[in-house]
Amino acid sequence: MKRVLLVLPVFAILGLSLWWMVVGWEAGEGAPMKPADYIPMVLGIVLTFVLGCGLMALLFISSRRGYDEAATSFTQPQTRPERTGSYNLHARPTASSPEELANRHADDAPPQRATR
């Protein structure tokens, strides 16, 4: 039921925008267009295309260089400051085996909520 309440407004907005598109398309049918009106239209199309290509290029570059990887890795743990009553900035030693690593992360994990 909750999913229906979330999806229903999305489909309502989609239907309204499609209706508005058809009304606008039919209202502009047969309207004269001057040659000077084609210049901004072509510039808008070209700039939109260039912007889309540039953003896609940045997406591929960041993916190939590893910028989209996870911030932390379980194979190479980051050192954290010890949790003490004082502000101790000394880092804890890293785990030397996968078992120690698993135990250390299990101790630091927040409690999990019960799910249905």
Contacts in CASP RR format, 6 or more apart in sequence:
PFRMAT RR
TARGET T0000
AUTHOR 0000-0000-0000
METHOD contacts of the structure
MODEL  1
MKRVLLVLPVFAILGLSLWWMVVGWEAGEGAPMKPADYIPMVLGIVLTFV
LGCGLMALLFISSRRGYDEAATSFTQPQTRPERTGSYNLHARPTASSPEE
LANRHADDAPPQRATR
62 68 0 8 1.000
72 78 0 8 1.000
74 101 0 8 1.000
74 105 0 8 1.000
77 94 0 8 1.000
77 95 0 8 1.000
77 101 0 8 1.000
77 104 0 8 1.000
77 105 0 8 1.000
79 91 0 8 1.000
79 92 0 8 1.000
79 93 0 8 1.000
79 94 0 8 1.000
80 91 0 8 1.000
80 92 0 8 1.000
80 108 0 8 1.000
81 88 0 8 1.000
81 89 0 8 1.000
81 90 0 8 1.000
81 91 0 8 1.000
81 92 0 8 1.000
82 88 0 8 1.000
82 90 0 8 1.000
82 91 0 8 1.000
82 92 0 8 1.000
95 101 0 8 1.000
95 103 0 8 1.000
95 104 0 8 1.000
END
